[in-house]
Amino acid sequence: MGQAGWTLVELTVVISLIVVLSTLALVGYGSAITRAKEAVLKEDLFRMREAIDQYYVDKQRHPVTLESLVTEGYLRSVPIEPFTNSTETWQTVEGEFNAVDPLGEGVFDIKTTNEGTALDGTLYVDW
């Protein structure tokens, strides 16, 4: 009588299928995490730029620092940059000289210091 069981070939095929499927799932998971971080980064940049613009409309000058937006009530807190997990890695762009703000001081724009490339091929620093 033959014994019931798996042959070596059957086991190899099953294990190979499991490895291929788990690799596909892992790649999909990694890109989903990156897409989520990119969405958070875009939203944070949009909200901070909106707060900077509102501050300028209200006070006729740019905020001195990002913390000024928090202390003046335009933001609850400085967002954590999703790729570096830090609030210290935002790069501020200083305002330019103009007639309304002759000192040209303060935060005119905000960018990330992450020099990576997004899934769509653009650079994060260009957002």
C-alpha positions, 0 to 999 in steps of 0.5 A: 500500500502506498502512503498518503502524503505530499511529494517534494515537488508538491511542497516546492510548488506550494512554498513557491506560490506562498513566497510569490504571493507574499512578495506581491503583498509586501510590495503593495503594502510598501507603496500604500504606506508611501502613498499615504505619507505623500497624501499627508505631506500634501495636506500639511503643506496646503494647510500651512501655506493657507495659514501663512496666507491668512496670517499675511491677510490679517496682519499685513506681514509674514509670520516670523517663524512657524511657531508664530502661526501656532502662538497666534492661533492659525495652527494648532501645532506645527505638523510632523513631517511624515517622512522624517517624523519631525517638526524640525525638518520643514524648510521655510522660504523667506519673504521678499522685499515689497512695499507692504512688507518693506522688511521682507522678513518672515515665512513666505512659503514652506517646503519639505527637506525630503529630497526623495522622489514621489511615486509620480516621479516628482521631487518632494522638495518641488511640492 
